[in-house]
Amino acid sequence: MAPAILTGFLPLCVCLLLTPGFAEAGKLLVVPMDGSHWFTMRAVVETLIHRGHEVVVVMPEVSWQLGKSFNCTVKTYSTSYTLEDLNREFMVFSNYCWESQDSDILSAVMSPISTVFEYFFSHCGSLFDDTKLVKYIKASSFDAVFTDPFDLCGLIIAKYFSLPSVVFTRGPFCHYLEEGTQCPSPISYVPRGISGLSNTMTFRERVLNQVFHLEERLFCSYFLKRGLEIASEILETPVTAYDLYSHTSIWLLRTDFVFDYPKPVMPNMVFIGGINCNQGKPLPE
């Protein structure tokens, strides 16, 4: 655990870094998530560049959306899989989801056909295998890491290089937002996201909410298993999801507080509105 004075100082530095007109331009390492996640983060990255921040994006050579260039420094690294491998495994997964009418997304992700998620986690190991890139990151003295926490790689990089991290997310589908921020989330009053319950629960519904919470813990530990194994290899010590998520300095939540049921929030949880899709084009007249 970092000293209390350091824990409070890092979020302040990140806030100053991302606040226009209030601080000098900073140097930001961006570790994005592929696919639709990049649509929303890209808009923020472009705005940061426009405001004078020095931005370096680190991405795998094989991706769906990350290859589109824009006005900043981009560092790439090779992967152990090809684009054809990625497309094939994603099609297997998506076809299974469509054809298995009786199965939900949780059972699909936990099924043997979810190899595509193994690819998402494995690319971080490829990044650290690139010794030239690792030396570059270490020598560049970045002020912070800006990342999507879905695939863990940005969190691993932040912890490895002891950098403050700013995560950009709708909110992890697991319980790590509450645990990582040490934010109270009483099961009797705060419904889990996948439960469909309200904040005025009967006794039976509170029991069901507890069951959903336990199932979520089982699912998340299974889903993140490969990513945590890679993190443990990179950091050369056993790593838990809490170790990574609790290192986060600022949580930029792509939602609005009024959309959720009342619950406690912490000072480093910032609601920035519903930035959740690619920017649309004007409708034709």
Beta strands, then each sheet from edge to edge (+ up, - down):
strand 1: 27-31
strand 2: 54-60
strand 3: 73-77
strand 4: 144-147
strand 5: 165-169
strand 6: 250-253
strand 7: 269-271
sheet 1: 3+ 2+ 1+ 4+ 5+ 6+ 7+
end
